[in-house]
């Protein structure tokens, strides 16, 4: 699996029972705390391996650093945050590469293992599947409020906790269930990632707006117009693939297009196992996990009701 399809990571088959999953991700800071930024960036990069159903094994740092304008101690804290999150994931850091840059950037190149028969792709959705989301939506809106110095410290800390939480536990739990497809919800927002799943699948999706887990403060900030530019770009790109019922207000629509950082897994699971999987996820600590809708046969379109 590589450039011919829009999956979360590339996969290279080594043998009949082993394949490598490879991914890379890095970005500019989303919070002021260097250590927290390192943790968030690492969790975000590792997530694509989990979304494919694999186990991350090795990582390499990727750094762009403005050496002339920023203290090197900032970089040390970022790297330490990343290292601690990598260790939490049971991953080995092998090294990395850094360049001098005008803007700070950090992330990881990650390699994982998987059995070739257990790869989870975006495209294998099936009519009757239920959709489970493991983290709440709205972190892009919250981050916009943080950047504007409009969020209190409690909201900042909650956002850091959410973004730095690994999808490892959720991936471990789902591995015991009849999961058809999986992805993680990141920069393209919920609708963008759902659209990637339905294109060329022969299926559509129905999303229940009232079931969406949403960060409470995200509703408040969206109501006063704190919408990130990425949400407008996501809406422009995918609006033709989504229909919203008249009962779904504009705030929830904006949140559906909100770009997420280190978001949750979106799991497609058989209808008969959905409730049990949801309970296992919640028991394992994913307290915001929710069944948000299902897969339908026919038109490749997303309906939010």
C-alpha atoms as one frame of an Amber mdcrd trajectory, in Angstrom:
protein
   0.000   0.000   0.000   1.476   3.315  -1.032   0.782   6.266  -3.288  -2.047
   4.555  -5.170  -4.464   4.968  -2.251  -5.079   7.485   0.529  -4.453   5.374
   3.603  -2.974   6.527   6.904   0.407   4.888   6.279   2.365   2.890   3.716
   2.704  -0.872   4.095   5.502  -3.063   2.704   5.146  -6.842   2.831   8.257
  -8.661   4.055   6.901 -12.202   4.238   3.621 -14.099   4.486   3.336 -13.194
   8.164   5.126  -9.840   8.446   4.701  -6.395   6.908   6.196  -3.000   7.757
   4.005   0.053   8.293   5.735   3.388   7.694   4.517   6.917   8.338   5.864
  10.407   8.981   4.278  13.471  10.566   5.511  16.778  11.986   4.086  20.253
  12.545   4.557  23.620  14.214   3.673  24.099  17.930   0.016  23.960  18.972
   0.754  24.871  22.620   3.347  27.093  24.292   4.800  24.446  26.615   7.764
  22.819  24.771   7.568  19.529  26.658   3.814  19.234  26.019   4.345  20.051
  22.349   6.868  17.212  22.094   4.405  14.785  23.639   1.556  15.877  21.364
   3.650  15.707  18.191   4.888  12.223  19.084   1.399  10.925  19.919   0.103
  12.347  16.649   2.829  10.671  14.570   2.379   7.305  16.278  -1.375   7.373
  15.697  -1.243   6.395  12.022   0.356   3.067  12.917  -2.453   2.333  15.371
  -5.050   3.354  12.784  -3.710   0.688  10.401  -4.057  -1.957  13.113  -0.307
  -2.211  13.640   2.170  -1.938  16.498   4.763   0.877  16.318   8.304  -0.355
  16.920  10.871   2.304  15.978  10.888   6.077  15.547  13.220   8.811  14.315
  13.031  12.492  15.260  12.427  15.203  12.667  13.322  18.728  13.782  13.327
  22.189  12.248  14.721  24.727  14.739  15.323  28.506  14.582  18.735  28.407
  16.231  19.397  32.137  15.850  16.186  33.269  17.542  15.340  30.557  20.095
  17.168  29.104  23.088  18.435  25.568  22.532  16.892  24.608  25.875  13.471
  24.822  24.217  14.490  22.054  21.832  15.742  19.897  24.690  12.324  20.082
  26.362  10.545  19.255  23.095  12.759  16.240  22.457  12.316  15.035  26.034
   8.546  15.245  25.692   8.755  13.202  22.521  11.087  10.638  24.081   8.807
  10.134  27.070   5.780   9.579  24.842   7.761   7.222  22.596   8.788   5.187
  25.651   5.170   5.103  26.850   4.280   3.538  23.506   6.981   0.878  23.905
   8.814   2.243  20.863  12.594   2.517  20.345  14.013   5.882  19.262  16.780
   5.187  16.716  17.946   8.734  16.009  16.727  11.447  13.672  17.645  14.543
  11.725  17.501  18.278  12.396  17.871  21.371  10.215  18.023  25.055  11.020
  14.687  26.570  10.058  12.947  29.916  10.419  10.012  28.202  12.144  10.024
  25.533  14.835   8.817  22.090  13.734   8.905  18.667  15.376   7.588  15.207
  14.659   8.525  11.610  13.961   9.084   9.068  11.253   7.625   5.826  12.621
   7.874   2.175  11.583   5.533  -0.520  12.852   4.804  -4.213  12.358   1.623
  -5.962  11.278   0.485  -9.305   9.889  -0.437  -8.772   6.212  -3.860 -10.347
   6.774  -4.725  -7.944   9.618  -4.124  -4.602   7.918  -6.957  -2.124   8.503
  -7.563   0.208   5.585  -9.988   3.091   5.121 -11.750   1.516   2.148 -13.030
  -1.745   3.611 -16.209  -0.330   5.129 -19.280  -2.558   4.897 -23.023  -1.796
   4.958 -24.347  -2.335   8.456 -21.053  -1.429  10.151 -21.355   0.919  13.098
 -18.926   3.829  13.540 -17.160   4.409  16.855 -15.127   7.552  17.585 -12.706
   7.309  20.519 -11.895  10.993  21.237 -14.104  14.107  21.297 -14.116  16.647
  18.465 -13.315  20.351  18.583  -9.641  20.483  19.523  -8.796  22.719  16.555
 -11.313  25.288  17.756  -9.973  25.040  21.301  -6.419  25.514  20.030  -7.558
  28.647  18.210  -8.863  29.995  21.513  -5.574  29.065  23.202  -3.563  30.917
  20.546  -5.808  33.943  21.068  -5.190  33.848  24.851  -8.926  33.289  25.415
  -8.758  29.873  27.075  -8.250  29.452  30.847  -5.465  27.262  32.188  -7.861
  24.403  32.963  -8.965  24.230  29.321  -5.340  24.357  28.150  -4.372  21.452
  30.382  -7.388  19.405  29.306  -6.464  20.034  25.667  -2.874  18.948  26.280
  -4.060  15.767  27.993  -6.420  14.957  25.132  -3.873  15.555  22.361  -1.026
  13.752  24.125  -3.092  10.633  24.867  -1.922   7.735  22.727  -4.379   5.750
  20.616  -2.474   2.657  21.746  -5.081   1.445  24.229  -7.962   1.907  21.792
  -6.007   0.007  19.134  -5.294  -2.825  21.565  -8.976  -3.092  22.463 -10.262
  -3.057  18.887  -7.827  -5.808  17.828 -10.066  -8.365  19.554 -13.164  -7.379
  17.547 -14.525  -7.753  14.022 -13.250  -4.392  12.742 -13.646  -3.778   8.999
 -11.838  -0.459   8.635 -10.208   2.254  10.701  -8.667   5.705  10.416  -7.673
   8.470  12.802  -9.357  11.877  12.748  -6.725  14.559  12.213  -6.211  17.568
   9.949  -9.028  16.942   7.458 -11.655  16.925  10.224 -14.395  14.341  10.773
 -16.131  14.912   7.435 -12.861  14.901   5.516 -11.767  11.577   6.928 -15.219
  10.024   6.512 -15.144  11.183   2.887 -11.842   9.381   2.338 -13.503   6.202
   3.578 -16.617   6.388   1.389 -14.948   7.395  -1.910 -14.905   4.372  -4.253
 -16.376   2.172  -1.517 -19.898   1.760  -2.881 -21.163   2.841   0.538 -22.375
   5.933   2.336 -22.519   6.949   5.994 -25.195   8.334   8.271 -23.937  10.313
  11.274 -26.087  11.053  14.325 -25.250  14.625  15.359 -26.568  14.175  18.889
 -24.192  11.244  19.417 -21.016  13.128  18.464 -18.614  13.534  21.413 -17.689
  17.231  21.452 -15.428  19.192  23.798 -17.880  21.483  25.675 -15.665  24.562
  25.347 -15.420  24.002  21.587 -19.125  24.749  21.290 -18.679  27.976  23.222
 -15.683  29.134  21.194 -17.292  28.197  17.872 -20.360  30.226  18.836 -18.228
  33.377  19.011 -16.469  32.669  15.737 -13.186  31.078  16.845 -12.996  28.782
  13.843  -9.526  27.840  12.501  -8.744  28.567   8.874  -8.298  24.839   8.284
 -11.984  24.228   9.025 -13.022  26.543   6.193 -10.593  24.802   3.834 -11.953
  21.402   4.888 -15.523  22.574   4.276 -14.637  23.989   0.868 -12.958  20.742
  -0.175 -15.570  18.249   1.045 -18.876  20.140   1.389 -20.277  18.438  -1.730
 -19.945  15.044  -0.045 -21.911  15.908   3.098 -25.538  16.836   3.695 -26.626
  18.261   7.042 -30.174  17.990   8.296 -31.890  21.297   9.064 -31.843  20.357
  12.747 -28.021  20.298  12.828 -26.959  23.815  13.801 -24.024  25.684  12.268
 -21.852  25.197  15.365 -21.988  21.403  15.067 -21.403  21.667  11.316 -18.267
  23.742  11.943 -17.051  21.188  14.485 -17.530  18.402  11.916 -15.036  20.193
   9.637 -12.689  21.244  12.459  -9.088  20.038  11.890  -8.023  17.809  14.757
  -4.533  17.384  16.214  -3.810  13.865  17.505  -7.499  12.987  17.286  -9.191
   9.705  18.049  -9.637   6.526  16.051 -12.733   6.127  13.868 -13.522   2.412
  13.978 -15.914   0.567  11.632 -17.140  -2.547  13.409 -19.901  -5.091  12.849
 -23.283  -4.084  14.228 -23.405  -7.132  16.506 -20.136  -6.181  18.236 -20.416
  -2.380  18.353 -21.944  -2.031  21.807 -19.497  -4.495  23.342 -16.524  -2.780
  21.730 -17.769   0.601  22.946 -18.042  -0.703  26.508 -14.548  -2.202  26.355
 -13.160   1.099  25.075 -14.823   3.038  27.873 -13.661   0.516  30.467 -10.104
   0.947  29.167 -10.182   4.714  29.725 -11.664   6.091  26.496 -14.471   7.772
  28.423 -15.508   9.977  25.486 -15.881   7.083  23.034 -19.251   6.965  21.277
 -21.129   5.226  18.485 -21.707   8.109  16.075 -23.500   6.438  13.148 -23.314
   3.688  10.600 -22.442   2.607   7.070 -25.177   2.372   4.441 -25.261   0.724
   1.028 -25.512   2.889  -2.080 -24.596   6.505  -2.701 -21.097   7.516  -1.609
 -22.258  10.385   0.550 -22.303  11.434   4.222 -25.562  12.457   5.856 -25.481
  14.158   9.260 -28.869  14.014  10.967
